């Protein structure tokens, strides 16, 4: 089958993960990337859209600030949450 070359910019962290994987498994980067893309595209084609969880979520500034505030100062658990996590 004829092949073609593509190019993409990725994070240094992802590149390091790719390099670690190919060294440990003895496969080429090309093989890993082609397989990963094939699996990802198949999932996108076959699964309902609401099932796919994006690897990265981009928030508006206000939403990001709200998430940060909730993480830094979480609200007290509600009685329902306490019952849910009560392991007795």
C-alpha positions, 0 to 999 in steps of 0.5 A, a space after each residue: 500500500 502506498 504511504 504518505 508523510 504527515 507532520 504535526 506539532 505535539 507537546 514535548 511531554 507527548 513526544 517523550 511518552 511516544 519515545 518511551 513506548 517505542 523503545 520499550 515495545 520495539 516498534 517504530 514511531 510510524 507504526 505507533 502513530 498510524 495504529 493510534 490514528 486508525 483506532 482513534 478515527 474508528 472510535 470517532 466513526 463508530 461511537 456516539 459523539 456524546 460517549 467520546 471524552 476529549 483529551 483536552 477541554 478548553 474553557 472560557 476564562 470565566 469558566 476556568 476561574 470558576 473551576 480553579 476556585 472550586 478546586 482551591 476552595 471546594 464546597 462542604 459536602 452535602 448530606 447526600 454526598 456524605 451518605 454516598 461516600 459513607 462506607 459503613 
